Amino acid sequence: MTDKYAEIDAVVSYIHDHLYDPLPLARLAEYAAYSPYHFTRIFKERIGLSPQYYISSLRLQRAKDLLLRTDMTIRDIGLEVGQQSLGTFTTRFTERVGMTPSHFRHSASLADSHFRSLQRLSDWRESPGYFLSRLARVEGTVRADVPFDGFVLIGLFPKPIPEGFPLYGTLLSSLGSFCFADVQPGTYYLMATSVSWSMNVYDMLLPHTTLRTRSHDPIVVAPNRPVPPQEVTLYPPRLDDPPILISLPLLMRNFLQRVQRREVR
């Protein structure tokens, strides 16, 4: 957490402690002693997301936990996290995690297979594809507050939360430089997390403890305008971080497929 709008820290802790309770905006604003309008403004400036979007993200993270750690039905899990309709829960989960609840529940063996393929990988270069020189490059350096032995998943997302598929994403075999070429004009948020080689498959599917970083400020890509280099540092998770909703093995699978396409060229 940071010192800016430190009073929001208490609200974040309150949300975590009462995640299954009704948490309307008025209740949170009253807890913070602000008007709903002012509370929403400073919460979004401090956290990067609106209060209700942040809450829904935490509840979907809880749904991921329940899918892997319990034998509750998918319908009951949806009800547990506040979704009255199975169809609505399935749609929202799929959009923000990248696969259906059922597929996520049974994804451990496939995730382990992708992980082992990455361990055997000696050349992490991807298929170069077709580059349009007039489009922008977003590049920079990834560092870490604490050492780790593993790889880094990094991407440009449309929102300040790692959910859904990144618009541009890759894996890095180590800390250091990264580059996204041919980035279309738009607004992006840079997100990254680490995966340790000693991590088990469930910790990978439920990345609560991985190092991570995210940009609160958007990266604006405009035609014929260079993007400043991005310097980011991975840090241990903080209470006010949005959860990592996207299934990391999906990003690993996509990366492996691009590497394989390079090998057959």
PyMOL commands that set and color helices and strands:
alter all, ss='L'
color gray80, all
select helices_A, chain A and resi 7-17+25-32+36-47+51-69+74-80+86-97+101-105+108-120+201-205+248-263
alter helices_A, ss='H'
color red, helices_A
select strands_A, chain A and resi 136-144+150-157+168-172+176-183+186-196+212-214+219-221+230-234
alter strands_A, ss='S'
color yellow, strands_A
deselect
rebuild
show_as cartoon
